[in-house]
Amino acid sequence: MAIAKRQFDAIVVGAGGSGMRAALELAEANLRVAVLSKVFPTRSHTVAAQGGVSASLGNDEPDNWHWHMYDTVKGSDYLGDQDAIEFMCRKAVEVVVELEHYGMPFDRLDNGKIYQRPFGGHTSNYGERPVKRACAAADRTGHAMLHTLYQRNVRAHTQFFVEWMALDLIRNSEGDVLGVVALEMETGEVMILQAKATLLATGGAGRIYAASTNAFINTGDGLGMAARAGIPLEDMEFWQFHPTGVAGAGVLITEGVRGEGGFLLNKNGERFMERYAPTVKDLASRDVVSRAMATEIKEGRGAGKDGDYILLKLDHLGAEVIDKRLPGIREIAKKFANVDPVTDPIPVVPTCHYQMGGIPTNYQGQVVVPDGRGGETTVRGLYAAGECSCVSVHGANRLGTNSLLDLLVFGKASGETIIADLEANSGSQQDLPKDAGDATLARLARLDSATSGETIARVGADLRRTMQLHCGVFRFPDGLAEGVRMMKDIALRSQRTFIKDKSRVFNTARVEALELDNLVETALSTMISADARKESRGAHDRSDHHERDDVNWLKHTLWFKEGNRLDYKPVKLKPLSVESFEPKARVY
């Protein structure tokens, strides 16, 4: 079957914060850029970010980028690459002010400067006390950011391919990436989109867990595409469980609630975080708070008739503060928890929220792979930014509000790098390999021809249940080993699925089947990487190895799809221009 082709200077897969920030950089440089998105751009998952974007503006109290860098390195449990962390924290003020000039409707202080609130893990003077660093637009910061970036892209004449799903990368015999094979959902047509540069900005993959704050579109599409193209996935064992998802629903309650003065209670009405993090209490980093909550529930101090959740109290803030600073949270609490936080506490539990791992990149956004000689080499033509990438600025645990900063800094940096790389290698498009698109067509043909087998829904449900039970907040050796066995079985089952609907026009069953392939790659890499890491670090907490082991495990995991092979690479402990922060005990 012949596949239609279109050519561009650059293709951006994903229209969330990082994809749109990169696309804006490219479009303003007069490059022909195409942005693919499964949903309308302003429906990308960045829209769900609530609390803020971190930057050491110092608008309300003294702050500087070096304190921010220290907090980020410490928050990462020393697994973050310090060159990338320095780059991000130094760039923070620039990209936030730039966003303000684009028209971002930040909340304001009385003096007109951007309003900032405290957030978990962000401190003044190297851990002394909480600091106000999160630049916020009420509790809808991601929503405001996404709309601002979309409007700028419309102004720059960026071309959007809405309701298109990228399926596979195209690589030639030298390993260069020459574009993607994509599916137009409306017509079912498969097309090759050829480009000199391809940026993956596909977001996270939290839908591998049964309880998640992630949207249904977060199925790890970029991760699956990279893995099938022979590119390893980095640090996939590290998944952040946000302390405050609505019990039973998983919908996010921003850490901004605690930043504004809310706090957690067990069934006895006790502020238990004072036991686990005596200095910063409820504003400790997310992995610390999640483990504390899980411990309270496990030891019988959970609230509710089944004792399976914790209470988030904010009624003492008063209706005026809640309606001004947290209006969306009041709405969510009423809708999903059936409580009004002005009068009653919100029932919350730790819920899968964010992937720290992803496609390995450097801080310029270029995808990097082992060169076989102990070093790294870039994959020509391929870039990644945002949650699908692993720079790695978040290491083993991400600080709240550093995700929106990550999107802006590395979205912009990857755009700048693409422009520089295209100028250095100016010329015509490379020839596509003769078999371009064949593997994708084979996948689609299998789905179209299969008339029996397992349903996508059943295999997907088993995948999510397996991840939730065997690779959650606390991890046990027997559970991980069993999880690996079960995930390998689920991976085989996913090749024996079928769909009843064989139509072409807006066939959501086919889209879900293609998404399942990506979920399988993500879950398999997570379970195998977690089983292999014999220590507790950040979000990875093992019952048989309670301590962090810097001697044996201060290194990044690399999972390769072929043979489920694992490799490792060193953490970059040397920053760009300042002294390194040496690993030490992580206490709050």
Disulfide bonds with the S-S distance in Angstrom:
none
